[in-house]
Amino acid sequence: MDHGITLFGSFTSSSSYKPMLYLALARVPFSFRTVNLKNGVQKLPDYLEVNRYGQVPALRHRGLTVVQSNVILDYLARTTGHFEPRAEQDRWRAREWLSWEADAITNVAKVRHYRRFRTVDPAVMAYFHPAAEAALGFVDRALEGRDWLVGDAPSIADIGCWGRMVFMAEGGFEIGNWPNLEAWSRRLKAMPGFALPYDLIPKKDTEVLPA
């Protein structure tokens, strides 16, 4: 039985980007299996056996199946040891950021989705847009005077939060409006293995073997 990492994901999905960015930065080899959301592959019986929610991403490793992007980040940090803060308090704080991200920064992804992929009533956009800006502002303030969200090194908190907001420009948000956020993104982009989603996520099944 192959116990290597297999990641199921989609080219346009920020949720898929988060664990893929982790693996790229950690230089961990894995197999990528594309799930075509446009064609509805995520709702077909074969994929529902992998992820009962009919969503991406999903990860298989050592006979386990793990779903939900932030749970996958948690699992990878525990399993590989990469991007796991050293101090116990910081380890819990990193997971606190992931939980908050799923509630707050996800509004950035919703605005991007409604702007690019789906037309909604203007009232819907008017509801989510301020919430997205508030989330970006919160992260910007949290980065005041510090390089990373938790401790003195990049962690799953940074990967999870950045990975969700990476498409912010497609939602009409200009990162330059948040200078701490912009400086933080430059630090992330300088890390070996970093790539933006359209450069990182394959459009077809492939084996990813970092150098």
N, CA, C and O of each residue as an XYZ file, in Angstrom:
844
protein
N       0.849     -1.208      0.000
C       0.000      0.000      0.000
C       0.880      1.252      0.000
O       1.855      1.330      0.747
N       0.532      2.225     -0.836
C       1.277      3.477     -0.905
C       0.796      4.407      0.205
O      -0.371      4.796      0.238
N       1.711      4.762      1.117
C       1.345      5.644      2.218
C       1.849      7.067      1.997
O       1.881      7.864      2.934
N       2.240      7.390      0.774
C       2.640      8.759      0.489
C       1.441      9.687      0.516
O       0.296      9.244      0.602
N       1.718     10.982      0.442
C       0.662     11.990      0.502
C       0.004     12.146     -0.863
O       0.685     12.315     -1.875
N      -1.312     12.089     -0.882
C      -2.096     12.410     -2.073
C      -3.026     13.563     -1.723
O      -3.796     13.480     -0.766
N      -2.952     14.632     -2.498
C      -3.791     15.805     -2.286
C      -4.767     15.945     -3.437
O      -4.360     15.984     -4.598
N      -6.042     16.021     -3.128
C      -7.093     16.285     -4.115
C      -7.432     17.765     -4.049
O      -7.668     18.302     -2.966
N      -7.457     18.433     -5.210
C      -7.737     19.857     -5.187
C      -8.131     20.396     -6.544
O      -8.272     19.654     -7.516
N      -8.304     21.712     -6.585
C      -8.743     22.385     -7.807
C      -7.899     23.625     -8.078
O      -7.463     24.312     -7.154
N      -7.683     23.894     -9.341
C      -6.818     24.965     -9.819
C      -7.235     26.344     -9.305
O      -6.377     27.186     -9.041
N      -8.523     26.583     -9.162
C      -9.011     27.922     -8.803
C      -9.363     28.056     -7.325
O      -9.928     29.072     -6.920
N      -9.044     27.065     -6.523
C      -9.494     27.018     -5.134
C      -8.434     27.495     -4.160
O      -7.340     26.935     -4.101
N      -8.761     28.546     -3.385
C      -7.843     28.985     -2.338
C      -7.715     27.926     -1.251
O      -6.659     27.802     -0.631
N      -8.767     27.167     -1.015
C      -8.702     26.089     -0.031
C      -7.697     25.028     -0.455
O      -6.994     24.469      0.387
N      -7.621     24.746     -1.751
C      -6.625     23.794     -2.258
C      -5.222     24.375     -2.171
O      -4.257     23.656     -1.911
N      -5.116     25.674     -2.390
C      -3.813     26.333     -2.392
C      -3.129     26.237     -1.035
O      -1.909     26.084     -0.972
N      -3.889     26.324      0.047
C      -3.281     26.352      1.380
C      -2.426     25.120      1.658
O      -1.241     25.277      1.951
N      -2.964     23.902      1.581
C      -2.094     22.744      1.834
C      -1.036     22.545      0.761
O       0.042     22.021      1.039
N      -1.340     22.962     -0.470
C      -0.340     22.813     -1.528
C       0.835     23.755     -1.281
O       1.987     23.385     -1.511
N       0.551     24.971     -0.814
C       1.630     25.901     -0.479
C       2.457     25.348      0.674
O       3.685     25.433      0.657
N       1.794     24.788      1.665
C       2.512     24.171      2.785
C       3.500     23.135      2.262
O       4.681     23.166      2.607
N       3.015     22.221      1.431
C       3.860     21.142      0.931
C       5.012     21.678      0.079
O       6.120     21.143      0.118
N       4.745     22.735     -0.687
C       5.794     23.334     -1.514
C       6.872     23.977     -0.640
O       8.066     23.809     -0.889
N       6.442     24.711      0.379
C       7.403     25.371      1.272
C       8.168     24.366      2.119
O       9.340     24.573      2.432
N       7.501     23.273      2.489
C       8.137     22.242      3.302
C       8.993     21.298      2.467
O       9.725     20.473      3.014
N       8.902     21.417      1.128
C       9.658     20.578      0.202
C       9.304     19.111      0.384
O      10.181     18.246      0.377
N       8.007     18.833      0.548
C       7.513     17.474      0.749
C       6.904     16.964     -0.559
O       6.019     17.620     -1.108
N       7.346     15.825     -1.069
C       6.760     15.278     -2.303
C       5.346     14.756     -2.071
O       5.021     14.281     -0.983
N       4.512     14.848     -3.101
C       3.142     14.361     -2.989
C       2.559     14.142     -4.374
O       3.103     14.595     -5.381
N       1.445     13.440     -4.396
C       0.681     13.249     -5.630
C      -0.498     14.211     -5.625
O      -1.175     14.366     -4.608
N      -0.741     14.850     -6.751
C      -1.885     15.762     -6.865
C      -2.927     15.142     -7.781
O      -2.616     14.664     -8.872
N      -4.164     15.160     -7.315
C      -5.286     14.657     -8.105
C      -6.271     15.801     -8.286
O      -6.834     16.307     -7.315
N      -6.473     16.200     -9.520
C      -7.325     17.348     -9.787
C      -8.804     16.979     -9.707
O      -9.223     15.909    -10.149
N      -9.579     17.891     -9.132
C     -11.035     17.739     -9.018
C     -11.642     18.928     -9.756
O     -11.561     20.060     -9.278
N     -12.242     18.685    -10.903
C     -12.763     19.759    -11.742
C     -14.099     20.255    -11.190
O     -15.144     19.643    -11.412
N     -14.045     21.374    -10.468
C     -15.261     21.916     -9.844
C     -16.253     22.407    -10.892
O     -17.465     22.315    -10.698
N     -15.738     22.926    -11.994
C     -16.617     23.454    -13.044
C     -17.492     22.360    -13.633
O     -18.643     22.598    -13.998
N     -16.930     21.148    -13.722
C     -17.669     20.017    -14.280
C     -18.429     19.217    -13.225
O     -19.071     18.214    -13.538
N     -18.351     19.669    -11.977
C     -19.115     19.012    -10.920
C     -18.547     17.691    -10.437
O     -19.260     16.887     -9.836
N     -17.261     17.460    -10.698
C     -16.643     16.197    -10.293
C     -16.724     16.000     -8.781
O     -16.787     14.869     -8.297
N     -16.723     17.119     -8.032
C     -16.735     17.025     -6.568
C     -18.017     16.406     -6.016
O     -18.059     15.997     -4.856
N     -19.060     16.335     -6.840
C     -20.342     15.780     -6.381
C     -20.582     14.355     -6.895
O     -21.628     13.767     -6.622
N     -19.626     13.806     -7.629
C     -19.785     12.453     -8.151
C     -19.495     11.416     -7.068
O     -18.711     11.678     -6.155
N     -20.117     10.249     -7.162
C     -19.971      9.233     -6.104
C     -18.532      8.868     -5.769
O     -18.196      8.701     -4.597
N     -17.676      8.742     -6.780
C     -16.293      8.354     -6.511
C     -15.584      9.359     -5.619
O     -14.847      8.985     -4.706
N     -15.818     10.654     -5.895
C     -15.144     11.659     -5.058
C     -15.824     11.800     -3.698
O     -15.151     12.069     -2.703
N     -17.127     11.627     -3.637
C     -17.822     11.697     -2.354
C     -17.343     10.605     -1.402
O     -17.490     10.735     -0.187
N     -16.779      9.550     -1.935
C     -16.177      8.533     -1.071
C     -14.882      9.049     -0.441
O     -14.455      8.560      0.605
N     -14.267     10.032     -1.080
C     -13.058     10.655     -0.535
C     -13.438     11.774      0.431
O     -12.921     11.851      1.546
N     -14.342     12.633     -0.011
C     -14.763     13.787      0.800
C     -16.283     13.859      0.772
O     -16.877     14.282     -0.220
N     -16.894     13.452      1.845
C     -18.357     13.363      1.902
C     -19.038     14.711      1.749
O     -20.233     14.766      1.459
N     -18.288     15.821      1.942
C     -18.882     17.147      1.803
C     -18.925     17.616      0.353
O     -19.545     18.633      0.045
N     -18.273     16.881     -0.530
C     -18.242     17.288     -1.933
C     -17.476     18.579     -2.147
O     -17.877     19.431     -2.941
N     -16.364     18.716     -1.426
C     -15.556     19.930     -1.504
C     -14.083     19.549     -1.691
O     -13.697     18.389     -1.545
N     -13.290     20.545     -2.013
C     -11.830     20.383     -2.015
C     -11.268     21.324     -0.948
O     -11.864     22.355     -0.635
N     -10.111     20.952     -0.396
C      -9.262     19.814     -0.724
C      -9.588     18.592      0.135
O     -10.418     18.637      1.042
N      -8.897     17.501     -0.193
C      -8.870     16.308      0.648
C      -7.461     15.748      0.576
O      -6.785     15.872     -0.446
N      -7.028     15.137      1.651
C      -5.683     14.591      1.712
C      -5.745     13.159      2.204
O      -6.464     12.842      3.151
N      -4.979     12.296      1.546
C      -4.852     10.914      1.990
C      -3.387     10.627      2.307
O      -2.487     10.976      1.543
N      -3.171      9.978      3.457
C      -1.807      9.718      3.918
C      -1.843      8.622      4.965
O      -2.604      8.698      5.930
N      -1.028      7.616      4.776
C      -0.887      6.527      5.749
C      -2.225      5.867      6.080
O      -2.485      5.494      7.224
N      -3.057      5.734      5.066
C      -4.346      5.102      5.265
C      -5.418      5.992      5.838
O      -6.550      5.548      6.031
N      -5.084      7.261      6.120
C      -6.047      8.216      6.657
C      -6.553      9.136      5.554
O      -5.857      9.389      4.571
N      -7.769      9.629      5.730
C      -8.315     10.675      4.869
C      -8.622     11.872      5.744
O      -9.330     11.752      6.744
N      -8.087     13.039      5.368
C      -8.276     14.272      6.133
C      -8.856     15.321      5.190
O      -8.335     15.518      4.093
N      -9.932     16.001      5.604
C     -10.553     17.032      4.779
C     -10.645     18.334      5.568
O     -10.382     18.372      6.769
N     -11.028     19.401      4.862
C     -11.059     20.774      5.357
C      -9.625     21.312      5.416
O      -8.763     20.739      6.083
N      -9.388     22.404      4.719
C      -8.023     22.889      4.487
C      -7.243     23.155      5.763
O      -6.060     22.823      5.840
N      -7.880     23.744      6.761
C      -7.145     24.069      7.981
C      -6.892     22.838      8.841
O      -5.892     22.776      9.557
N      -7.783     21.866      8.777
C      -7.525     20.602      9.466
C      -6.339     19.902      8.803
O      -5.512     19.290      9.479
N      -6.266     19.998      7.479
C      -5.132     19.417      6.759
C      -3.832     20.104      7.165
O      -2.820     19.433      7.365
N      -3.843     21.436      7.291
C      -2.637     22.144      7.736
C      -2.224     21.681      9.130
O      -1.041     21.453      9.385
N      -3.178     21.543     10.017
C      -2.911     21.045     11.363
C      -2.267     19.658     11.286
O      -1.255     19.400     11.938
N      -2.856     18.777     10.490
C      -2.349     17.414     10.343
C      -0.920     17.418      9.791
O      -0.051     16.713     10.304
N      -0.684     18.206      8.753
C       0.643     18.236      8.147
C       1.697     18.758      9.120
O       2.811     18.237      9.173
N       1.344     19.785      9.887
C       2.295     20.324     10.857
C       2.646     19.275     11.913
O       3.809     19.122     12.286
N       1.629     18.556     12.386
C       1.867     17.525     13.389
C       2.668     16.361     12.811
O       3.498     15.769     13.502
N       2.417     16.036     11.542
C       3.021     14.853     10.929
C       4.434     15.102     10.424
O       5.319     14.265     10.604
N       4.647     16.254      9.790
C       5.959     16.533      9.196
C       6.849     17.374     10.094
O       8.072     17.348      9.953
N       6.247     18.127     11.024
C       7.027     18.984     11.915
C       7.371     20.334     11.336
O       7.932     21.179     12.033
N       7.046     20.559     10.068
C       7.332     21.856      9.450
C       6.274     22.882      9.838
O       5.093     22.555      9.957
N       6.708     24.124     10.033
C       5.815     25.261     10.286
C       4.946     25.046     11.526
O       3.816     25.525     11.611
N       5.504     24.321     12.468
C       4.875     24.104     13.770
C       5.646     24.941     14.789
O       6.829     24.690     15.015
N       4.992     25.939     15.414
C       5.716     26.759     16.392
C       6.347     25.915     17.494
O       5.847     24.846     17.843
N       7.442     26.412     18.027
C       8.176     25.670     19.057
C       7.464     25.680     20.406
O       7.360     24.646     21.065
N       6.980     26.836     20.809
C       6.349     26.961     22.129
C       4.917     26.440     22.093
O       4.204     26.629     21.108
N       4.503     25.787     23.171
C       3.155     25.210     23.194
C       2.086     26.283     23.035
O       1.120     26.086     22.297
N       2.245     27.420     23.721
C       1.258     28.493     23.586
C       1.149     28.953     22.140
O       0.052     29.206     21.642
N       2.292     29.062     21.469
C       2.279     29.491     20.071
C       1.640     28.443     19.164
O       0.999     28.789     18.172
N       1.811     27.166     19.498
C       1.165     26.124     18.691
C      -0.351     26.252     18.754
O      -1.039     26.109     17.743
N      -0.864     26.522     19.951
C      -2.318     26.716     20.074
C      -2.757     28.025     19.434
O      -3.847     28.106     18.867
N      -1.910     29.056     19.522
C      -2.272     30.339     18.914
C      -2.322     30.217     17.389
O      -3.156     30.851     16.743
N      -1.443     29.414     16.820
C      -1.475     29.203     15.365
C      -2.795     28.567     14.956
O      -3.380     28.947     13.942
N      -3.265     27.601     15.739
C      -4.537     26.949     15.420
C      -5.715     27.872     15.689
O      -6.756     27.767     15.042
N      -5.547     28.767     16.637
C      -6.566     29.802     16.876
C      -6.722     30.681     15.637
O      -7.838     31.017     15.242
N      -5.589     31.053     15.027
C      -5.634     31.838     13.792
C      -6.360     31.077     12.693
O      -7.139     31.669     11.946
N      -6.115     29.770     12.583
C      -6.768     28.980     11.540
C      -8.270     28.950     11.739
O      -9.030     29.032     10.774
N      -8.703     28.833     12.990
C     -10.137     28.825     13.277
C     -10.756     30.180     12.950
O     -11.841     30.256     12.372
N     -10.056     31.247     13.326
C     -10.554     32.600     13.037
C     -10.587     32.838     11.527
O     -11.525     33.442     11.006
N      -9.569     32.364     10.840
C      -9.517     32.530      9.381
C     -10.746     31.933      8.706
O     -11.323     32.532      7.798
N     -11.139     30.744      9.164
C     -12.286     30.072      8.552
C     -13.574     30.850      8.753
O     -14.530     30.678      7.997
N     -13.606     31.696      9.758
C     -14.794     32.502     10.046
C     -14.720     33.893      9.418
O     -15.739     34.442      8.998
N     -13.520     34.458      9.355
C     -13.383     35.864      8.960
C     -12.754     36.067      7.590
O     -13.346     36.730      6.739
N     -11.570     35.513      7.356
C     -10.902     35.745      6.077
C     -11.651     35.057      4.941
O     -11.496     35.426      3.777
N     -12.453     34.069      5.275
C     -13.261     33.421      4.235
C     -14.165     34.416      3.517
O     -14.603     34.155      2.397
N     -14.451     35.557      4.150
C     -15.250     36.590      3.490
C     -14.525     37.176      2.277
O     -15.165     37.607      1.318
N     -13.189     37.191      2.320
C     -12.419     37.646      1.158
C     -12.652     36.688     -0.011
O     -12.836     37.113     -1.151
N     -12.640     35.389      0.293
C     -12.870     34.386     -0.747
C     -14.286     34.491     -1.301
O     -14.495     34.296     -2.498
N     -15.262     34.798     -0.446
C     -16.638     34.923     -0.916
C     -16.793     36.108     -1.865
O     -17.461     36.005     -2.894
N     -16.175     37.230     -1.515
C     -16.252     38.404     -2.391
C     -15.600     38.088     -3.737
O     -16.135     38.442     -4.788
N     -14.461     37.430     -3.702
C     -13.785     37.045     -4.940
C     -14.664     36.105     -5.767
O     -14.762     36.251     -6.986
N     -15.298     35.145     -5.102
C     -16.149     34.187     -5.805
C     -17.340     34.895     -6.459
O     -17.666     34.635     -7.617
N     -17.982     35.788     -5.709
C     -19.152     36.483     -6.250
C     -18.763     37.476     -7.346
O     -19.565     37.775     -8.231
N     -17.566     37.969     -7.285
C     -17.112     38.923     -8.304
C     -16.701     38.220     -9.586
O     -16.911     38.742    -10.681
N     -16.108     37.017     -9.450
C     -15.550     36.352    -10.626
C     -16.417     35.224    -11.169
O     -16.521     35.062    -12.385
N     -17.040     34.444    -10.292
C     -17.668     33.208    -10.745
C     -19.194     33.196    -10.666
O     -19.833     32.359    -11.303
N     -19.774     34.090     -9.914
C     -21.214     33.997     -9.682
C     -21.805     35.377     -9.453
O     -21.299     36.146     -8.636
N     -22.865     35.691    -10.167
C     -23.538     36.974    -10.003
C     -24.558     36.872     -8.872
O     -25.401     35.975     -8.860
N     -24.469     37.799     -7.926
C     -25.394     37.813     -6.796
C     -26.044     39.188     -6.674
O     -25.597     40.158     -7.286
N     -27.077     39.251     -5.896
C     -27.732     40.526     -5.614
C     -26.718     41.483     -4.989
O     -25.948     41.063     -4.125
N     -26.690     42.749     -5.395
C     -25.732     43.704     -4.814
C     -25.771     43.750     -3.288
O     -24.763     44.056     -2.651
N     -26.918     43.452     -2.705
C     -27.023     43.466     -1.246
C     -26.152     42.392     -0.614
O     -25.650     42.565      0.496
N     -25.975     41.287     -1.323
C     -25.116     40.211     -0.822
C     -23.665     40.693     -0.784
O     -22.964     40.501      0.209
N     -23.229     41.314     -1.866
C     -21.873     41.841     -1.912
C     -21.683     42.944     -0.870
O     -20.627     43.043     -0.245
N     -22.696     43.754     -0.693
C     -22.615     44.834      0.293
C     -22.478     44.287      1.712
O     -21.941     44.958      2.593
N     -22.958     43.087      1.923
C     -22.842     42.460      3.239
C     -21.439     41.889      3.461
O     -20.844     42.088      4.521
N     -20.916     41.184      2.464
C     -19.649     40.481      2.645
C     -18.422     41.376      2.462
O     -17.381     41.120      3.066
N     -18.528     42.414      1.644
C     -17.360     43.249      1.353
C     -16.803     43.933      2.612
O     -15.595     43.862      2.842
N     -17.625     44.586      3.429
C     -17.082     45.198      4.659
C     -16.497     44.165      5.616
O     -15.504     44.444      6.288
N     -17.094     42.981      5.688
C     -16.571     41.935      6.561
C     -15.193     41.482      6.085
O     -14.307     41.207      6.894
N     -15.022     41.406      4.769
C     -13.721     41.032      4.211
C     -12.682     42.107      4.510
O     -11.558     41.792      4.901
N     -13.046     43.367      4.329
C     -12.117     44.457      4.625
C     -11.748     44.468      6.105
O     -10.599     44.738      6.454
N     -12.702     44.182      6.965
C     -12.434     44.148      8.402
C     -11.435     43.047      8.734
O     -10.549     43.240      9.568
N     -11.573     41.893      8.085
C     -10.643     40.785      8.325
C      -9.232     41.153      7.871
O      -8.258     40.876      8.572
N      -9.126     41.773      6.707
C      -7.813     42.190      6.211
C      -7.194     43.226      7.146
O      -5.992     43.191      7.413
N      -8.004     44.131      7.633
C      -7.511     45.137      8.562
C      -7.048     44.534      9.873
O      -6.074     44.999     10.464
N      -7.734     43.510     10.327
C      -7.357     42.844     11.575
C      -5.980     42.190     11.439
O      -5.138     42.312     12.329
N      -5.760     41.501     10.328
C      -4.459     40.869     10.111
C      -3.370     41.929      9.982
O      -2.266     41.756     10.498
N      -3.680     43.020      9.298
C      -2.718     44.106      9.142
C      -2.289     44.655     10.503
O      -1.102     44.889     10.735
N      -3.245     44.858     11.394
C      -2.917     45.371     12.727
C      -2.144     44.344     13.542
O      -1.260     44.706     14.319
N      -2.468     43.075     13.371
C      -1.769     42.021     14.113
C      -0.300     41.933     13.695
O       0.537     41.476     14.473
N       0.017     42.364     12.480
C       1.384     42.297     11.980
C       2.190     43.558     12.282
O       3.358     43.650     11.904
N       1.591     44.508     12.944
C       2.291     45.734     13.309
C       3.509     45.387     14.180
O       3.369     44.816     15.261
N       4.695     45.741     13.691
C       5.908     45.530     14.473
C       6.394     44.097     14.549
O       7.271     43.787     15.355
N       5.838     43.205     13.717
C       6.286     41.816     13.748
C       6.317     41.249     12.334
O       5.637     41.743     11.435
N       7.116     40.208     12.156
C       7.269     39.614     10.834
C       6.219     38.558     10.537
O       5.778     38.419      9.396
N       5.812     37.802     11.574
C       4.916     36.665     11.379
C       3.788     36.712     12.386
O       3.892     37.383     13.413
N       2.719     36.009     12.100
C       1.536     36.077     12.961
C       1.765     35.467     14.336
O       1.197     35.930     15.325
N       2.597     34.429     14.402
C       2.850     33.725     15.659
C       4.350     33.516     15.825
O       5.010     33.018     14.913
N       4.889     33.889     16.970
C       6.299     33.642     17.229
C       7.205     34.408     16.297
O       6.845     35.465     15.779
N       8.396     33.853     16.091
C       9.407     34.557     15.293
C       9.740     33.837     13.994
O      10.796     34.072     13.406
N       8.844     32.962     13.542
C       9.075     32.225     12.302
C       7.738     31.954     11.625
O       6.705     31.954     12.294
N       7.731     31.724     10.323
C       6.469     31.410      9.641
C       5.881     30.102     10.160
O       6.608     29.167     10.496
N       4.566     30.055     10.217
C       3.875     28.882     10.750
C       2.627     28.603      9.916
O       2.338     29.303      8.946
N       1.901     27.570     10.316
C       0.650     27.260      9.634
C      -0.337     28.414      9.730
O      -1.247     28.509      8.906
N      -0.181     29.287     10.708
C      -1.057     30.468     10.788
C      -0.850     31.366      9.578
O      -1.817     31.823      8.969
N       0.392     31.618      9.231
C       0.699     32.467      8.079
C       0.244     31.809      6.777
O      -0.341     32.460      5.911
N       0.519     30.516      6.653
C       0.151     29.805      5.431
C      -1.365     29.768      5.269
O      -1.880     29.982      4.172
N      -2.081     29.495      6.362
C      -3.533     29.410      6.294
C      -4.190     30.745      5.984
O      -5.103     30.818      5.161
N      -3.722     31.803      6.647
C      -4.337     33.118      6.415
C      -3.982     33.666      5.040
O      -4.856     34.152      4.322
N      -2.698     33.591      4.666
C      -2.317     34.075      3.337
C      -2.990     33.250      2.251
O      -3.456     33.797      1.251
N      -3.042     31.942      2.440
C      -3.600     31.071      1.418
C      -5.050     31.363      1.093
O      -5.503     31.105     -0.022
N      -5.782     31.901      2.058
C      -7.177     32.256      1.805
C      -7.290     33.626      1.142
O      -8.165     33.840      0.303
N      -6.411     34.550      1.513
C      -6.543     35.913      0.985
C      -5.737     36.134     -0.291
O      -5.713     37.244     -0.824
N      -5.074     35.083     -0.788
C      -4.170     35.248     -1.919
C      -4.877     35.796     -3.155
O      -4.262     36.493     -3.962
N      -6.163     35.486     -3.308
C      -6.913     35.959     -4.475
C      -7.607     37.306     -4.218
O      -8.553     37.656     -4.924
N      -7.151     38.045     -3.233
C      -7.854     39.266     -2.838
C      -7.977     40.264     -3.994
O      -8.982     40.967     -4.095
N      -6.967     40.330     -4.861
C      -7.038     41.274     -5.982
C      -8.199     40.932     -6.908
O      -8.810     41.825     -7.495
N      -8.508     39.631     -7.042
C      -9.638     39.224     -7.874
C     -10.969     39.612     -7.238
O     -12.004     39.625     -7.903
N     -10.933     39.925     -5.960
C     -12.123     40.413     -5.275
C     -12.204     41.926     -5.250
O     -13.148     42.497     -4.705
N     -11.202     42.579     -5.848
C     -11.193     44.038     -5.897
C     -10.495     44.697     -4.729
O     -10.646     45.901     -4.521
N      -9.723     43.926     -3.952
C      -9.006     44.475     -2.804
C      -7.562     44.762     -3.197
O      -6.883     43.892     -3.742
N      -7.093     45.962     -2.929
C      -5.722     46.368     -3.241
C      -4.869     46.193     -1.989
O      -5.065     46.889     -0.993
N      -3.925     45.262     -2.045
C      -3.134     44.936     -0.858
C      -2.341     46.131     -0.351
O      -2.023     46.204      0.837
N      -2.017     47.068     -1.238
C      -1.285     48.255     -0.824
C      -2.023     49.104      0.202
O      -1.417     49.949      0.860
N      -3.325     48.887      0.341
C      -4.091     49.620      1.353
C      -3.767     49.140      2.764
O      -4.144     49.787      3.741
N      -3.075     48.016      2.875
C      -2.709     47.456      4.175
C      -1.194     47.205      4.166
O      -0.758     46.106      3.823
N      -0.395     48.202      4.535
C       1.064     48.111      4.372
C       1.714     46.968      5.137
O       2.661     46.364      4.635
N       1.234     46.654      6.336
C       1.823     45.537      7.080
C       1.527     44.211      6.386
O       2.366     43.311      6.344
N       0.329     44.115      5.849
C      -0.076     42.928      5.103
C       0.789     42.766      3.853
O       1.225     41.663      3.524
N       1.024     43.860      3.178
C       1.833     43.816      1.959
C       3.268     43.400      2.265
O       3.846     42.591      1.540
N       3.846     43.949      3.334
C       5.216     43.588      3.711
C       5.301     42.113      4.101
O       6.264     41.429      3.756
N       4.294     41.630      4.815
C       4.211     40.212      5.202
C       4.144     39.324      3.961
O       4.800     38.284      3.905
N       3.358     39.730      2.971
C       3.252     38.930      1.741
C       4.590     38.864      1.026
O       4.911     37.842      0.421
N       5.374     39.923      1.081
C       6.698     39.907      0.452
C       7.632     38.931      1.169
O       8.440     38.252      0.534
N       7.513     38.869      2.491
C       8.339     37.904      3.233
C       7.963     36.476      2.859
O       8.833     35.621      2.690
N       6.670     36.224      2.732
C       6.230     34.894      2.320
C       6.742     34.563      0.921
O       7.239     33.464      0.679
N       6.618     35.509      0.016
C       7.021     35.275     -1.369
C       8.525     35.049     -1.511
O       8.976     34.468     -2.498
N       9.300     35.507     -0.528
C      10.751     35.320     -0.573
C      11.180     33.944     -0.081
O      12.354     33.591     -0.190
N      10.254     33.167      0.455
C      10.599     31.852      0.992
C      10.849     30.855     -0.139
O      10.104     30.844     -1.119
N      11.886     30.014     -0.022
C      12.149     28.990     -1.043
C      10.945     28.068     -1.222
O      10.383     27.570     -0.247
N      10.560     27.848     -2.462
C       9.424     26.992     -2.756
C       8.122     27.733     -2.939
O       7.143     27.149     -3.404
N       8.083     29.022     -2.579
C       6.834     29.781     -2.701
C       6.439     29.944     -4.161
O       7.288     30.135     -5.032
N       5.147     29.867     -4.412
C       4.592     30.198     -5.725
C       3.145     30.618     -5.537
O       2.485     30.179     -4.595
N       2.655     31.460     -6.420
C       1.260     31.868     -6.393
C       0.390     30.744     -6.968
O       0.897     29.869     -7.670
N      -0.910     30.763     -6.677
C      -1.771     29.624     -7.027
C      -1.702     29.173     -8.473
O      -1.557     27.980     -8.743
N      -1.807     30.117     -9.416
C      -1.865     29.709    -10.819
C      -0.534     29.154    -11.317
O      -0.483     28.480    -12.346
N       0.548     29.440    -10.579
C       1.850     28.869    -10.909
C       2.093     27.559    -10.166
O       2.934     26.756    -10.572
N       1.361     27.348     -9.086
C       1.626     26.207     -8.212
C       0.672     25.044     -8.430
O       1.108     23.894     -8.485
N      -0.617     25.320     -8.555
C      -1.608     24.254     -8.607
C      -1.719     23.709    -10.028
O      -2.022     24.465    -10.951
N      -1.480     22.414    -10.222
C      -1.578     21.841    -11.576
C      -3.028     21.800    -12.068
O      -3.971     21.803    -11.277
N      -3.175     21.762    -13.377
C      -4.502     21.614    -13.973
C      -4.833     20.152    -14.249
O      -5.944     19.838    -14.676
N      -3.881     19.261    -14.008
C      -4.119     17.836    -14.233
C      -3.368     17.035    -13.184
O      -2.507     17.566    -12.483
N      -3.697     15.762    -13.080
C      -3.028     14.889    -12.129
C      -1.527     14.891    -12.379
O      -1.073     14.852    -13.523
N      -0.763     14.938    -11.289
C       0.685     14.967    -11.442
C       1.366     14.532    -10.154
O       0.749     14.508     -9.088
N       2.631     14.191    -10.262
C       3.469     13.897     -9.107
C       4.349     15.124     -8.868
O       5.025     15.602     -9.779
N       4.334     15.624     -7.642
C       5.101     16.823     -7.313
C       6.316     16.395     -6.497
O       6.180     15.860     -5.396
N       7.483     16.633     -7.038
C       8.730     16.195     -6.404
C       9.649     17.399     -6.247
O      10.469     17.667     -7.125
N       9.523     18.133     -5.137
C      10.355     19.326     -4.945
C      11.841     18.996     -4.996
O      12.275     17.942     -4.530
N      12.611     19.914     -5.570
C      14.068     19.687     -5.672
C      14.711     19.763     -4.288
O      15.924     19.600     -4.161
